[in-house]
């Protein structure tokens, strides 16, 4: 853009950078010109000349009696100390004269001032001169966000950590683009300790996120203590693991007491963050019905579910059921003062309502024709009840299906259409579409990615998402409250995994939610340059931050067969973000900032181990070292991470060994509709034997109406077989398989078969070995498929490792 260079010249020479220039400056300029390491980027920056020096022990002054400013000052001091070791004294009052060596309020190098002329509760002004920094705001949140901007400026340079910091002279006037800047945490599938949630809150505030959506109930667990209904947590908070054969493991779960949740709400509020609770109805209610079957539909009592997906148990919207939920809402509102209460409404298959004489009779009395309209009626009643208590209902976009209740707001997850329809009808909306903002998706194809949905959602994709759908009329754009990233926890078991999924992608989300409207193409490298110091702050606090965007991926320049026959092996290196400098070693040691820089594909001797990592322009290490081993035995081995789900293009998952596994590996790329994995470009011409390590996994998927898509194979033994075939990909393409068929794929060449043992009488992991047939018609680098034909009533199977044994020379 033509204004880019001019905008940066203004910034360097003290000119004013307004929102329109800022859009070009922040998002379209070369990364190396990024003036300040701020995430998210402010609305307006005016930078002058000179610096403010802030030494350890410096005083932060606040207006006498201003509790909001005092709290923001304490937050600033706490976060600065944690990030750099620099100690600031937040105990001074601007109206109290001397304090801790301040001399007078005017001598304090950092001051907070209340300014009623600043419009907006979250707006602030940060003014830095060589004599001091002043954070001005009209409200508590503005003080907090001004403090977090100053935090980033004070800790941008780690070189002076603990002693002093310098801040450039500037004026920042800032306010958010959207009022809802959220993250959803789901402790229902896997319970998270409260300490983990506090840690998320601490990290959210640093990038000006202000809403924690807390998904407190689902089929797999009820996490909110309801004193009137103690069975909800005595029964509904606990479940047994799914069957993988043999003995059933211990139960898992947990819940939060009301006292714990009130403390969380207060802690978050001190940081400008609102906790929005969700109780999901009428679907995803299996834990509720397991606890109180009388509020279910058909009278049966299920166990708390251990299956991910969509289950059939629904809440009964009769008088007793509606009263039950209103009583729950009473206690929920007592704990959570948030304006919005989330009532779910998603993925409620209506089979139980369709088959219930009672529900059908109720529909006739109400003049309701469809079950979707019945859900709309239910949502509307709850919306009215919340409105009577000064609250607002929000639900997932399925609440549109029966006609949107007048009192409801919509959280749009099935793409953007729900938001478009609701906003154009005058309803407030929050954009949180899948897959764009589903942060439980994998971030990369690196083999060490933690379990999750195989659909890759990169940090760049999150960064480039714009939560203002084109289909919303300009006059209705005000109904877009904001944007939210979701972390569903089917495959998030531990705090480490939760942090790994959220960070650093929430930095990209924060910039989308806060920064000015982008009129040109966003500058992703420039964003990464600004985000890098924030990543270091998160890590400095002991937080797990994914390096998937920067982790080095290795691509051989030869086929596996060629590598096995070659006297030298070529390998190309890259990272997903195309950012920073890749440095490598060939001696097995971890690379450092002065290790050789990668420039072109390496050519190495067979047996060499290439170790590589990414480094920022300032030498900061961006990724953990990753290795590429060219040893012969490695080239003849395929792992669970290199195998892919088949048939080709299948929507898959990356799943752990057990449903509640706390380790990050092994993990298996699978297609849950067909137990098939493929090893593309297998070195068959070099192989005489094949050894396959097999793992038996839980088949814990609630597929509801999609169950008909499961492929059941004809088995010739009691528990099915593992059928290994070559040429299966070509045969698959020719057959265009869309329905149940026998295995193997017609036209494929069977290499070996193994009868699967009784799941209840065999270990969970075991190995098969076979000689490969002499089939000269098979080309080297053939595709090999591993098809399991086990009954659908048995557990799931996956290949953990394949070793191709070489022919004797």
C-alpha positions in Angstrom: 0.0 0.0 0.0 1.2 3.5 -0.8 0.9 4.8 2.8 3.0 2.1 4.4 6.4 3.6 4.1 5.0 7.0 5.0 3.3 5.6 8.0 6.5 4.1 9.3 8.4 7.3 8.6 5.8 9.1 10.7 6.2 6.6 13.5 10.0 6.9 13.5 9.9 10.7 13.5 7.1 11.4 15.9 4.1 11.7 13.6 0.6 10.6 14.5 -0.5 7.2 13.3 -4.3 7.0 13.2 -6.6 3.9 12.7 -6.6 4.1 8.9 -2.8 4.5 8.6 -2.4 1.9 11.4 -4.2 -0.7 9.4 -1.7 -0.4 6.7 1.2 0.1 9.2 0.4 -2.9 11.4 -0.7 -5.3 8.7 0.9 -4.5 5.4 4.4 -3.3 6.1 7.5 -5.4 6.0 8.1 -7.3 9.3 11.5 -5.8 9.9 9.9 -2.3 10.1 7.6 -3.2 13.0 8.2 -0.4 15.5 6.9 -1.8 18.8 6.4 -5.3 20.0 2.8 -4.9 21.0 0.1 -7.6 20.7 -2.6 -6.8 20.0 -1.7 -3.7 18.0 -3.3 -0.4 19.4 -5.8 1.8 17.6 -3.5 4.8 17.5 0.2 5.4 18.1 2.2 8.6 18.2 5.9 8.0 18.8 8.4 10.7 19.7 12.1 10.7 20.3 13.9 9.6 23.5 13.2 7.0 26.2 12.0 6.6 29.7 14.3 4.6 32.0 12.5 2.6 34.7 14.7 1.1 37.3 14.0 -1.7 39.7 12.3 -0.3 42.8 10.5 2.4 40.8 7.2 3.5 42.2 3.8 3.2 40.6 1.5 6.0 41.8 -2.3 5.9 41.8 -5.0 8.4 42.7 -5.9 8.3 46.4 -8.8 6.0 47.1 -9.0 4.8 43.5 -9.3 1.0 44.0 -9.5 0.3 40.2 -6.2 2.1 39.5 -4.6 0.4 42.5 -5.6 -3.0 41.3 -4.3 -2.3 37.8 -1.0 -1.1 39.4 -0.7 -4.3 41.3 -1.3 -6.3 38.2 1.3 -4.4 36.3 3.9 -4.9 39.0 3.1 -8.6 39.3 3.3 -9.3 35.6 6.4 -7.3 35.1 8.2 -9.1 37.9 7.1 -12.5 36.5 8.2 -11.6 33.0 11.5 -10.0 33.6 12.4 -9.9 37.3 12.0 -6.1 37.4 10.5 -5.0 40.7 8.0 -2.1 40.8 6.5 -0.7 43.9 2.7 -0.6 43.5 2.1 0.5 47.1 2.1 4.3 46.5 -0.9 6.7 46.3 -0.7 9.9 44.2 -2.4 11.8 47.0 -0.2 10.6 49.8 3.0 12.4 49.1 6.2 10.4 49.7 6.0 6.6 49.6 8.7 3.9 49.4 11.2 6.5 48.3 8.9 8.2 45.8 9.5 11.6 47.3 6.2 12.9 45.9 3.5 11.7 43.4 5.2 13.8 40.7 8.4 11.9 41.1 6.8 8.5 40.4 8.0 7.3 37.0 4.7 5.4 36.4 1.3 7.0 37.3 -2.4 6.1 36.8 -4.9 8.9 36.4 -8.6 8.8 36.0 -9.9 10.8 33.0 -13.7 10.9 32.5 -13.2 12.4 29.1 -11.9 9.0 27.8 -14.9 7.4 26.1 -15.4 3.7 26.7 -14.9 1.5 29.7 -12.1 -0.5 28.0 -10.4 2.6 26.4 -7.1 4.0 27.7 -4.4 6.5 26.9 -0.7 5.7 27.6 1.6 8.7 27.5 5.3 8.2 27.9 7.8 11.0 28.2 11.4 10.9 29.3 10.1 11.9 32.7 7.4 9.3 33.3 4.6 7.1 32.0 0.9 8.0 32.6 -1.9 5.5 32.1 -5.3 7.4 31.8 -8.7 5.8 31.7 -12.3 6.4 32.7 -12.9 2.8 34.0 -11.3 -0.2 35.5 -10.8 -2.2 32.3 -9.1 0.8 30.6 -6.6 0.9 33.5 -5.9 -2.8 33.2 -5.4 -2.7 29.4 -3.2 0.4 29.6 -1.1 -1.5 32.3 -0.8 -4.5 30.0 0.4 -2.4 27.1 3.0 -0.8 29.4 3.9 -4.3 30.5 4.8 -5.3 27.0 6.9 -2.2 26.5 8.7 -2.7 29.8 9.6 -6.3 29.1 10.3 -6.2 25.3 14.1 -6.4 26.0 15.1 -9.3 28.1 18.7 -8.1 28.1 18.2 -5.8 31.1 16.0 -8.2 33.0 15.7 -7.5 36.7 17.7 -4.2 36.7 16.0 -1.6 34.5 14.0 -1.2 31.4 13.6 1.5 28.8 10.3 2.6 27.2 10.2 4.7 24.0 8.5 8.1 24.2 5.1 7.8 22.8 1.3 8.4 23.1 -1.0 5.5 22.6 -4.8 6.0 22.4 -6.5 2.7 22.3 -9.9 0.9 22.5 -11.1 -2.4 21.2 -12.8 -3.3 17.9 -15.1 -5.8 19.6 -16.5 -6.0 23.1 -16.5 -9.8 23.3 -13.0 -11.2 23.0 -13.3 -14.7 24.3 -11.9 -18.1 24.9 -14.0 -21.2 25.7 -12.6 -23.8 28.1 -14.4 -27.2 28.3 -13.8 -29.0 31.6 -16.8 -31.3 31.0 -15.1 -33.9 28.7 -11.9 -33.8 30.8 -11.9 -32.0 34.1 -9.4 -29.3 34.6 -8.0 -28.4 38.0 -9.0 -24.9 39.1 -5.3 -23.8 39.1 -5.2 -24.5 35.4 -8.1 -22.1 34.8 -6.5 -19.4 36.9 -3.4 -19.7 34.7 -5.4 -19.3 31.6 -7.0 -16.1 33.0 -3.6 -14.7 33.8 -2.4 -15.2 30.3 -5.6 -13.9 28.7 -5.4 -10.5 30.3 -1.9 -9.9 28.9 -3.4 -9.8 25.3 -6.6 -8.0 26.3 -9.0 -10.9 26.0 -12.0 -10.3 28.3 -14.4 -13.3 28.2 -13.9 -16.8 29.6 -16.7 -19.0 28.4 -16.9 -22.0 30.8 -18.6 -25.1 29.4 -19.8 -26.6 32.7 -22.0 -29.5 31.6 -22.1 -32.1 28.9 -22.8 -35.8 28.3 -19.5 -36.7 29.9 -19.7 -34.6 33.1 -21.6 -32.1 35.2 -19.0 -29.7 36.8 -21.2 -27.1 38.7 -22.2 -27.8 42.3 -25.9 -27.3 42.6 -26.8 -27.4 46.3 -30.4 -28.2 45.7 -29.6 -31.1 43.5 -26.5 -32.9 45.0 -26.7 -35.9 42.6 -25.6 -33.7 39.8 -22.1 -33.8 41.2 -22.2 -37.0 43.2 -23.2 -39.0 40.1 -23.0 -36.7 37.1 -19.4 -35.5 37.7 -17.8 -38.9 37.3 -17.6 -41.5 34.6 -15.8 -44.8 33.8 -13.5 -45.0 30.8 -14.6 -46.7 27.5 -13.7 -50.3 26.9 -10.5 -51.2 25.2 -10.7 -54.9 26.2 -9.8 -56.4 29.5 -10.3 -54.7 32.8 -12.1 -51.4 33.0 -9.9 -48.6 34.4 -10.7 -46.2 37.3 -13.4 -43.5 37.0 -12.4 -40.0 36.3 -14.0 -36.6 36.8 -14.5 -33.8 39.3 -16.5 -30.7 39.9 -16.2 -27.1 41.1 -17.8 -26.0 44.4 -19.7 -22.8 44.3 -17.1 -21.2 46.6 -14.4 -22.2 44.1 -16.3 -20.7 41.2 -17.0 -17.5 43.1 -13.3 -17.1 43.8 -12.6 -17.6 40.1 -15.2 -15.1 39.1 -13.6 -12.5 41.5 -10.1 -13.3 40.3 -11.1 -12.9 36.7 -13.0 -9.7 37.4 -9.9 -8.2 38.9 -8.3 -8.7 35.5 -11.2 -7.3 33.5 -12.4 -10.8 32.5 -16.0 -11.9 32.7 -16.7 -15.6 33.2 -19.8 -16.7 31.2 -21.1 -20.1 32.3 -22.8 -22.7 30.1 -25.3 -25.3 31.0 -26.0 -27.2 27.8 -29.6 -28.1 27.0 -31.7 -29.9 25.8 -29.0 -32.1 24.2 -25.6 -33.0 25.6 -27.6 -33.8 28.8 -26.6 -37.4 29.5 -24.8 -36.5 32.8 -27.9 -34.6 33.9 -30.2 -37.5 33.1 -27.8 -40.0 34.7 -28.1 -38.0 37.9 -31.8 -37.3 37.8 -33.6 -39.7 35.3 -36.9 -38.0 36.2 -35.9 -35.0 34.1 -35.1 -37.2 31.2 -37.6 -38.2 28.5 -38.1 -42.0 28.4 -37.6 -42.9 32.0 -34.3 -44.9 31.6 -31.2 -44.0 33.5 -28.0 -44.0 31.4 -24.5 -44.0 32.7 -22.5 -40.8 32.5 -21.1 -41.0 28.9 -17.6 -41.8 28.0 -18.3 -41.4 24.3 -17.4 -38.2 22.3 -19.8 -36.8 19.9 -23.6 -36.8 19.9 -25.6 -38.9 22.3 -29.4 -39.4 22.4 -30.4 -38.4 25.9 -32.4 -35.2 26.1 -33.8 -33.0 28.8 -37.6 -33.2 29.2 -39.2 -29.7 28.8 -42.3 -30.6 30.9 -43.3 -28.5 33.9 -41.1 -30.5 36.3 -38.1 -30.3 34.0 -38.5 -26.6 33.4 -38.8 -26.0 37.1 -35.7 -28.1 37.7 -33.6 -26.0 35.3 -34.9 -22.7 36.6 -33.8 -23.8 40.1 -30.3 -24.6 38.6 -30.3 -21.2 36.9 -31.0 -19.5 40.3 -27.9 -21.0 41.8 -25.9 -20.4 38.6 -26.8 -16.7 38.6 -25.9 -16.5 42.3 -22.4 -17.6 41.5 -21.9 -15.9 38.1 -22.8 -12.2 37.8 -22.2 -12.2 34.0 -24.8 -10.5 31.8 -24.9 -13.5 29.5 -25.8 -17.1 30.5 -25.2 -19.7 27.9 -27.9 -22.4 27.5 -26.3 -24.5 24.8 -28.9 -25.8 22.3 -26.4 -27.6 20.1 -26.5 -31.0 18.5 -29.7 -32.1 20.2 -31.0 -35.0 18.0 -34.7 -35.0 18.7 -35.3 -38.8 18.5 -36.3 -39.1 22.2 -38.8 -36.2 21.8 -40.2 -37.7 18.7 -40.8 -41.0 20.5 -42.2 -39.6 23.7 -46.0 -39.5 24.1 -45.6 -36.9 26.8 -43.5 -34.5 24.7 -45.7 -35.0 21.7 -48.8 -34.3 23.8 -47.1 -31.1 25.2 -46.3 -30.0 21.7 -50.0 -30.4 20.6 -51.2 -28.4 23.6 -48.8 -25.6 22.8 -49.7 -25.7 19.1 -46.1 -26.6 18.2 -45.6 -28.6 15.0 -41.9 -29.6 15.1 -39.4 -30.7 17.6 -37.1 -27.8 16.5 -39.9 -25.4 17.3 -40.2 -27.1 20.7 -36.6 -26.4 21.4 -37.2 -22.8 20.4 -40.1 -22.6 22.9 -37.9 -24.0 25.6 -35.1 -21.6 24.9 -37.6 -18.7 24.9 -38.9 -19.6 28.3 -35.5 -19.7 29.8 -34.6 -16.5 28.0 -37.7 -14.8 29.6 -36.7 -16.2 33.0 -33.1 -14.9 32.7 -34.5 -11.5 31.6 -36.6 -11.3 34.7 -33.3 -11.5 36.6 -31.6 -8.9 34.5 -29.6 -11.4 32.5 -29.5 -12.4 28.8 -29.5 -15.8 27.1 -27.0 -16.8 24.5 -26.9 -20.2 22.7 -25.3 -22.1 19.9 -26.7 -21.4 16.4 -29.0 -24.5 16.4 -31.4 -22.4 18.4 -32.2 -20.7 15.1 -33.7 -23.8 13.7 -37.1 -23.6 15.3 -37.4 -19.8 14.9 -35.1 -17.6 17.0 -36.6 -16.5 20.3 -36.8 -12.8 20.7 -34.7 -12.8 23.9 -31.8 -14.9 22.5 -28.4 -14.0 21.2 -26.4 -16.5 19.0 -23.0 -18.0 19.2 -22.3 -19.1 15.6 -20.2 -22.2 15.3 -21.4 -24.0 12.2 -19.8 -21.6 9.9 -21.0 -18.0 9.7 -24.5 -18.3 8.4 -26.1 -18.5 11.8 -24.5 -15.2 12.7 -25.5 -13.6 9.5 -29.2 -14.6 9.9 -29.4 -13.6 13.5 -27.6 -10.3 13.1 -29.8 -9.3 10.2 -32.8 -10.1 12.3 -31.6 -7.8 15.0 -30.0 -10.2 17.4 -26.5 -10.0 18.9 -24.0 -12.6 17.8 -20.6 -13.9 18.6 -18.5 -15.5 15.9 -16.8 -18.7 16.8 -17.0 -20.8 13.6 -15.5 -24.3 13.1 -12.9 -24.9 11.9 -11.6 -21.4 11.9 -11.6 -20.8 15.6 -11.7 -24.4 17.0 -8.4 -24.4 18.8 -8.6 -28.1 19.6 -7.7 -28.7 15.9 -4.1 -29.6 15.2 -1.9 -26.6 14.4 0.5 -28.5 12.1 1.4 -31.8 10.5 4.5 -32.1 12.7 4.7 -35.7 14.0 4.9 -34.6 17.6 1.5 -32.8 17.6 -0.6 -33.6 20.6 -4.0 -35.4 19.9 -6.9 -33.5 18.4 -8.9 -33.1 15.2 -6.8 -33.8 12.2 -8.1 -30.7 10.3 -5.2 -28.3 10.5 -5.9 -24.8 11.9 -2.7 -22.8 11.7 -2.0 -19.7 13.7 -1.9 -17.8 10.4 -5.5 -19.0 9.6 -6.6 -17.7 13.0 -4.8 -14.5 12.5 -6.4 -13.9 9.1 -9.9 -14.7 10.1 -12.2 -11.6 10.1 -15.3 -12.0 12.3 -17.4 -9.6 10.3 -19.2 -11.8 7.8 -19.9 -10.1 4.4 -23.6 -11.2 4.5 -24.4 -8.9 7.5 -26.0 -5.7 6.4 -23.9 -2.6 7.3 -26.7 -1.3 9.5 -26.7 -4.5 11.5 -22.9 -4.8 12.0 -23.4 -3.4 15.5 -24.9 -6.7 16.5 -21.6 -8.5 16.1 -20.5 -8.5 19.7 -17.2 -10.1 18.9 -15.2 -13.3 18.5 -14.2 -16.4 20.5 -11.8 -19.3 20.2 -13.0 -22.7 21.5 -11.0 -25.5 23.0 -13.2 -28.6 23.2 -11.6 -31.2 25.5 -12.2 -34.6 24.0 -8.5 -34.8 23.4 -7.4 -32.2 26.0 -6.7 -34.1 29.2 -4.0 -32.2 31.0 -3.3 -28.5 31.7 -0.2 -28.9 29.5 -2.4 -29.9 26.6 -4.9 -27.1 27.2 -2.1 -24.5 27.2 -0.5 -26.1 24.1 -3.8 -25.9 22.2 -4.6 -22.3 23.2 -1.2 -20.6 23.0 0.1 -18.9 21.0 -3.0 -19.0 18.8 -4.9 -16.8 21.2 -2.4 -14.1 20.4 -3.7 -14.1 16.8 -7.3 -14.3 18.1 -6.6 -11.3 20.4 -5.3 -9.2 17.5 -8.4 -10.0 15.4 -10.7 -9.1 18.3 -9.0 -5.9 19.5 -7.1 -4.2 16.6 -8.6 -1.8 14.1 -10.5 -3.0 11.0 -8.0 -4.2 8.4 -8.4 -2.6 5.0 -5.5 -4.3 3.3 -3.8 -7.7 3.5 -2.6 -8.6 6.9 1.2 -8.8 7.6 1.7 -12.1 9.2 5.5 -11.9 9.5 5.1 -8.5 11.2 2.6 -10.0 13.6 5.0 -12.8 14.4 7.8 -10.3 15.2 5.5 -8.5 17.6 4.2 -11.8 19.1 7.6 -13.3 19.8 8.3 -11.3 23.0 4.8 -12.2 24.3 5.6 -15.9 23.7 8.7 -15.4 25.8 6.7 -13.8 28.6 4.3 -16.8 28.6 7.2 -19.2 28.7 9.0 -17.2 31.4 6.0 -17.8 33.6 6.4 -21.6 33.1 3.5 -21.8 30.6 3.4 -24.3 27.8 3.3 -22.6 24.4 3.1 -24.6 21.2 5.9 -24.0 18.7 4.0 -25.7 15.9 4.2 -22.6 13.7 8.0 -22.5 14.0 8.9 -26.2 14.3 11.2 -27.5 11.6 9.7 -30.0 9.1 11.9 -32.2 7.0 11.1 -33.1 3.4 13.4 -35.6 1.7 14.4 -34.7 -1.9 14.5 -38.4 -2.9 12.1 -41.3 -2.5 12.6 -43.7 0.3 13.8 -46.2 -2.2 16.3 -43.8 -3.6 17.5 -42.9 -0.2 18.1 -46.6 0.6 20.2 -47.0 -2.5 22.0 -43.6 -2.4 25.5 -42.7 -1.3 24.1 -39.3 -0.3 20.7 -38.1 0.9 19.0 -34.8 0.3 16.6 -33.1 2.8 14.8 -29.8 2.7 14.0 -27.8 5.8 11.1 -25.4 6.4 8.8 -24.1 9.1 5.1 -23.5 8.7 5.3 -19.8 9.3 8.2 -19.2 6.9 9.5 -17.0 9.6 12.9 -16.6 11.3 16.1 -18.4 10.5 16.4 -22.2 10.6 19.7 -23.4 12.0 21.0 -26.9 12.0 23.7 -29.3 13.2 24.8 -32.7 11.8 26.6 -34.0 14.9 23.5 -34.8 17.0 23.9 -31.6 19.2 21.1 -29.1 19.6 21.5 -26.1 17.3 22.2 -22.7 18.8 22.0 -19.1 17.6 25.4 -19.4 15.9 24.9 -22.8 14.3 24.9 -22.9 10.5 21.9 -21.2 8.9 19.8 -23.2 6.4 19.9 -21.8 2.9 19.1 -24.7 0.6 18.5 -28.4 0.6 21.1 -30.3 2.6 23.0 -33.3 1.1 24.3 -35.6 3.8 25.8 -39.1 4.1 23.5 -41.9 5.0 23.2 -42.3 8.8 23.5 -38.6 9.5 21.1 -37.1 12.0 20.0 -33.6 11.0 18.9 -31.5 14.0 17.2 -28.2 13.4 15.4 -25.4 15.2 14.0 -21.9 14.2 15.4 -18.7 15.6 14.0 -15.1 15.5 16.0 -12.3 13.9 17.2 -11.3 17.3 18.5 -14.8 18.1 15.6 -15.9 20.3 14.9 -19.6 19.8 11.4 -20.1 18.5 11.2 -23.9 18.4 12.4 -27.0 20.1 15.0 -28.9 18.1 13.6 -31.6 15.9 15.5 -34.4 14.2 15.6 -36.2 10.9 17.5 -39.5 11.0 18.8 -40.9 7.8 19.8 -44.2 9.3 18.8 -47.2 7.2 16.6 -48.7 10.0 14.8 -45.4 10.3 14.0 -45.2 6.6 12.6 -48.7 6.8 10.3 -47.7 9.6 6.9 -45.9 9.6 5.2 -44.6 12.7 1.7 -43.8 13.8 2.4 -40.1 13.0 3.5 -40.8 9.4 0.6 -43.2 8.6 -2.6 -41.5 7.4 -6.2 -42.2 7.8 -7.9 -43.8 4.8 -9.8 -43.8 2.5 -8.0 -40.7 1.1 -9.6 -37.5 2.2 -11.3 -39.0 5.2 -12.2 -36.7 8.0 -10.0 -38.1 10.8 -8.8 -37.6 14.3 -5.5 -37.9 16.0 -6.3 -40.0 19.0 -4.4 -41.2 22.1 -3.9 -44.8 23.3 -6.7 -44.4 25.9 -9.5 -41.9 26.2 -8.0 -40.3 29.3 -4.3 -40.7 28.4 -2.2 -38.0 30.0 0.9 -38.6 27.9 1.2 -36.8 24.6 2.1 -40.0 22.7 1.7 -42.3 21.1 -1.1 -40.8 19.0 -2.8 -42.3 16.0 -4.2 -40.7 12.8 -7.5 -42.5 12.2 -10.7 -42.4 10.3 -13.4 -43.3 12.9 -15.8 -44.5 10.2 -13.4 -47.1 8.9 -10.5 -48.8 10.7 -8.0 -48.2 7.9 -4.6 -46.6 7.8 -2.3 -46.1 4.8 1.5 -45.9 4.5 2.1 -44.1 1.2 5.4 -44.7 -0.6 6.4 -47.8 1.4 9.8 -49.3 0.4 8.4 -52.7 -0.7 11.1 -53.5 -3.2 13.6 -53.5 -0.3 11.4 -55.5 2.1 11.4 -59.2 2.7 9.4 -59.1 6.0 6.9 -56.8 7.6 6.5 -56.3 11.4 3.4 -54.4 12.5 2.8 -53.1 16.0 -0.9 -52.8 16.7 -2.8 -50.9 19.4 -6.4 -51.5 20.4 -8.1 -48.2 21.1 -11.5 -47.2 22.6 -14.4 -47.0 20.1 -16.0 -44.2 22.0 -17.8 -42.1 19.4 -21.4 -41.0 19.7 -22.3 -40.8 16.0 -26.1 -40.4 16.3 -27.6 -40.2 12.8 -24.1 -40.5 11.2 -23.8 -44.1 12.5 -25.1 -45.4 9.1 -21.8 -44.1 7.6 -19.8 -46.7 9.5 -18.2 -49.3 7.2 -18.5 -52.8 8.5 -16.2 -55.4 6.9 -16.9 -59.0 6.4 -14.7 -60.9 8.9 -13.6 -64.5 8.5 -12.4 -64.9 12.1 -14.3 -64.3 15.4 -12.7 -61.0 16.1 -11.7 -60.0 12.6 -8.4 -59.6 10.9 -5.7 -57.2 10.0 -5.4 -57.3 6.2 -2.3 -55.7 4.7 -2.5 -54.9 1.0 -0.5 -53.0 -1.6 -1.9 -50.9 -4.4 -4.9 -50.1 -2.3 -4.8 -46.3 -3.0 -5.2 -46.8 -6.7 -7.9 -49.4 -6.2 -9.6 -47.1 -3.7 -9.7 -44.3 -6.3 -11.0 -46.6 -9.0 -13.8 -48.0 -6.8 -14.7 -44.6 -5.3 -15.8 -46.4 -2.2 -18.9 -44.8 -0.6 -20.6 -47.8 1.0 -19.9 -50.9 2.9 -17.7 -53.4 1.2 -15.5 -56.4 2.0 -11.8 -56.0 2.6 -9.4 -55.6 0.9 -10.2 -53.1 -1.8 -10.9 -54.9 -5.1 -7.8 -54.8 -7.2 -5.3 -54.5 -4.3 -2.7 -57.1 -3.7 -2.9 -58.8 -0.3 0.5 -59.0 1.4 -0.4 -60.6 4.7 -3.4 -61.2 7.0 -3.5 -61.7 10.8 -6.4 -62.9 12.9 -7.1 -60.4 15.7 -7.1 -61.9 19.2 -10.0 -61.8 21.8 -9.9 -58.2 23.2 -10.7 -59.4 26.7 -7.8 -62.0 26.7 -5.0 -60.1 25.0 -2.7 -57.1 25.8 -3.7 -53.7 24.4 -0.5 -53.5 22.3 1.1 -56.4 20.4 3.1 -57.2 17.2 2.6 -59.3 14.1 5.4 -60.4 11.8 5.2 -62.0 8.4 7.3 -62.8 5.3 6.3 -60.7 2.3 5.4 -62.6 -0.9 7.7 -62.3 -3.9 5.5 -60.1 -6.1 7.8 -58.6 -8.8 4.8 -56.7 -10.3 4.7 -54.5 -7.2 6.6 -51.3 -7.8 8.8 -49.8 -5.1 7.3 -46.9 -3.2 3.9 -48.6 -3.3 1.0 -47.6 -1.1 0.3 -50.1 1.7 -3.1 -50.2 3.5 -3.7 -51.7 6.9 -7.4 -52.6 7.1 -9.0 -54.0 10.3 -12.1 -56.0 9.9 -13.1 -56.3 13.5 -16.8 -56.2 14.4 -18.2 -52.7 15.2 -19.0 -54.1 18.6 -15.3 -54.6 19.4 -12.8 -51.8 20.2 -11.1 -49.8 17.5 -7.7 -50.7 16.1 -4.7 -48.8 14.8 -1.2 -49.4 13.6 1.5 -47.9 15.9 4.6 -48.8 13.9 5.6 -50.7 10.8 9.1 -52.1 10.2 10.1 -53.4 6.8 12.7 -56.0 7.1 15.3 -55.9 4.3 16.0 -58.6 1.8 19.3 -60.4 2.3 22.1 -59.1 0.2 
